[in-house]
Amino acid sequence: MDKKIALVTGASRGIGRAVAAALAASGCHVLINYRSRQPEAAETLARIQHAGGSGELYPFDVADVAACGPAVAGIIQTHKRIDVLVNNAGIRHDSLMVFMPAEQWSQVIATNLNSFFNVTQPVVKQMALQRRGRIVTIASTAGQTGVEGQTNYAAAKAGVIGASKALAREVAKRGVTVNVLAPGFIETDMTAGLPRAPLLAQIPAGRFGQPEEVAAAAVFLCSEAAGYITGAVLNINGGVYT
Ligand code: NDP
C-alpha cells in the first residue's frame, strides 16, 4: 500500500471524525483511534469507506502511557511507517479552581497534555527515522486566553502549544513538522450543552465553527505543500481575540 498512514486520536466523533474523513479524502489510510465509543468509531470508518477511502480502528486510551507505546509499536509493525499524526483526543471537565478536586485537574491534564507525550514520542521516533512526518495537535483558544472554569483545560492546551513549539525545533532537520490548531467554539458534543447567546456575542463571525473547517486546516498542515511551516499555531475561531 503506498497511501500515507495517518493516525488520528479521538476520531470517533466531532473534530476527530471530520479530520479522519478529510485525510482519507486526501489519500491517506486513516487509523481511527478512540477510547470507548466503538459504534461511533465504526461509523467514522463506514463514512470513509462509503466515500471510497480506507482506514481501520485502533482503540486505546491516550491518557495511559502504558497503552500508547504498544499501540504505536503495533501500527509500525503492521504498516512499517506513520506519515501523519493528529493529536485530537480531548476532554473538558470544568469547575472554578477553588472547587476543583485534584482528580479533576489530573484527569484533564492526563488526557489533553500527557497524551501529547504518550502518543507523539513513539510516533516521532519513527518519523525521524523516516526523515519525514507531519504532526498536528488540536489545542484551543482556552490555552491562549484562559477561560474561567477551565484552569485544567487551559493549562493542558497551553502546554501542548509549548511542547509543539519545542518539538518542532528538535525535529525540523529530520523533515518532520509539528504544528498546532487552536479552534474556538466548534459544533460538537463538547460544546453541545453550552449557553449559546452569550458565547455568540463574543464571536465576531457570529457563529460556531464546523468540524470540517478545522479538518481543512489539518489536511493543509499535513500536506507536502506545508513543509516549511513548523512550530506554528493557527487560530480557527471566527475572529475571537487571542
Ligand atoms: P468530542 O467530545 O466530540 O470528541 C472527543 C473525542 O476524543 C472522542 O473521539 C473520544 O473518544 C476521544 N477521547 C476522549 N478521551 C480519550 C482518551 N483518553 N483516549 C482516546 N480517545 C479519547 O470533542 P471535540 O471533537 O469537540 O474535540 C476534539 C478536540 O478539539 C479536543 O482536543 C478538544 O479539546 C479540542 N477543541 C474542541 C473545541 C470545540 O469547540 N469543540 C474547541 C477547541 C478545541 P470516545 O468517543 O471513545 O469517547
Residues whose N, C-alpha, C, O or C-beta is under 5 A from the ligand:
A	BS01	NDP	G10 A11 S12 R13 G14 I15 G16 N33 Y34 R35 S36 R37 F60 D61 V62 A63 N88 A89 G90 I91 T111 I138 A139 S140 T141 P183 G184 F185 I186 T188 D189 M190 T191
